Amino acid sequence: MILTDSLLTLFLKTRSDTEEICAPLQTEDYVVQPIVDVSPPKWHLGHTTWFFEEFILSKYVPGYERFHPEYAFVFNSYYESVGKRVVRTNRGNLSRPTVSEIYEYRDHVTTHLQTFLEENDEEHIQELVEVGIHHEKQHQELLLTDIKYILGNNPLLPKYNDTFTEHRVPDVPTRYIGIEEGVYEIGHQGTDFCYDNELGRHKVFLSEFEICNTLVSNKEYLDFIKDGGYKNSLLWHAEAWDWLQNENVESPLYWHKIDGVFQQYTLRGLSDIHPDTPVTHISYYEAFAFAQWRGERLPTEFEWEVAQSAFNWGTRWEWTESAYLPYPNYTKAPGALGEYNGKFMVNQKVLRGGSVATPQNHTRPTYRNFFHPHLRWQFTGFRLVKCK
């Protein structure tokens, strides 16, 4: 457990970082919700504030009065045991509370929690605050990806800012790394922060395999497109093929064919596609089809974890071939916080690593992200394993 003073510093910095992400936005940008998976920026600001108010201030601060009696209804996300909430699809219909009122709400909760932490050093309180900090860091990443979707689906394709770097050329030559057959330990160990879905450290047997040290590039993916990859039903799962036809998908998200040439929308605006940077905004369906086309496969999450120290990761969340399931002896946290991970362990794929949008010091080799296989609004990519 980290000390109270450093915890308070991290809390205050996290609150400030969230608001800094929103600094380039205009008021109108805060309210938009183009699809169900994307939440309006002002909802993220309110929800991350509600988390601290709901799980700490209202329970442990004597005489604390909520900033607004209905904000729990507006900003609860999926915590069924906490109470009723606005339907997810309706988050973009909330013209009130206003953006300025939500910032007032943030200031209120931040100030009260700061005062509380300066006077309280109980370990279970610190543990809750630490969870809340990392919860807000998760929403910082969601903020960036949701802002990109909001702006990227505006016909004017406006830029977010001139500084955010999405695409980086790998600084090492591509090669395949051999991993020997054997029994390996998987899962988090130590006393530093992790989520409950990383716990239950256990042994797995892995056959010998070779994994690529770099992610699949834009050039490689363009070759897949040019070779008719999106038109070859033999490469796709049946469910994926239906998705492809229903959604008319022919390229990664944010790619636009202009005068016969692909360009991509970035947070800096529309730009040329650099051939050597990792492809991004790819669904699991697309990653699997590409691997089939190449005669290779995606790694399992266990193969990824065992091999990760041999390559640089962190620019793209990486699809794996693993279903999101509990580790042996997995135990959900008691109470409402038990809803954080466990109830989502069905019909989803595990992603490993992190992305250019992941906050600093928020990911680690055992971090298990998870999404439904059709989703691609996150900075997702993939690497390959050779088939024997």
Stockholm file with secondary structure:
# STOCKHOLM 1.0

chainA/1-388         MILTDSLLTLFLKTRSDTEEICAPLQTEDYVVQPIVDVSPPKWHLGHTTWFFEEFILSKYVPGYERFHPEYAFVFNSYYESVGKRVVRTNRGNLSRPTVSEIYEYRDHVTTHLQTFLEENDEEHIQELVEVGIHHEKQHQELLLTDIKYILGNNPLLPKYNDTFTEHRVPDVPTRYIGIEEGVYEIGHQGTDFCYDNELGRHKVFLSEFEICNTLVSNKEYLDFIKDGGYKNSLLWHAEAWDWLQNENVESPLYWHKIDGVFQQYTLRGLSDIHPDTPVTHISYYEAFAFAQWRGERLPTEFEWEVAQSAFNWGTRWEWTESAYLPYPNYTKAPGALGEYNGKFMVNQKVLRGGSVATPQNHTRPTYRNFFHPHLRWQFTGFRLVKCK
#=GR chainA/1-388 SS CCCHHHHHHHHHHHHHHHHHHHTTCCGGGGGCCSSTTCCCHHHHHHHHHHHHIIIIIHHHSTTCCCSCTTHHHHHCCSCTTTCCCCCGGGGGGCCCSCHHHHHHHHHHHHHHHHHHHHHCCCHHHHHHHHHHHHHHHHHHHHHHHHHHHHHHTSTTCCCSCSCCCCCCCCSSCCCEEEECSEEEEESCCSSSCCCGGGCSCEEEEECCEEEESSCCBHHHHHHHHHTTGGGCGGGSCHHHHHHHHHHTCCSSTTEEEETTEEEEEETTEEEECCTTSBCCSCCHHHHHHHHHHHTEECCCHHHHHHHGGGSCCCSSEEEEEEECCCCTTCCCCSGGGGGTTGGGCSSCEEEEECCTTSCTTCCCTTCCEEECTTCCSSCEECCCEECC
#=GC SS_cons         CCCHHHHHHHHHHHHHHHHHHHTTCCGGGGGCCSSTTCCCHHHHHHHHHHHHIIIIIHHHSTTCCCSCTTHHHHHCCSCTTTCCCCCGGGGGGCCCSCHHHHHHHHHHHHHHHHHHHHHCCCHHHHHHHHHHHHHHHHHHHHHHHHHHHHHHTSTTCCCSCSCCCCCCCCSSCCCEEEECSEEEEESCCSSSCCCGGGCSCEEEEECCEEEESSCCBHHHHHHHHHTTGGGCGGGSCHHHHHHHHHHTCCSSTTEEEETTEEEEEETTEEEECCTTSBCCSCCHHHHHHHHHHHTEECCCHHHHHHHGGGSCCCSSEEEEEEECCCCTTCCCCSGGGGGTTGGGCSSCEEEEECCTTSCTTCCCTTCCEEECTTCCSSCEECCCEECC
//
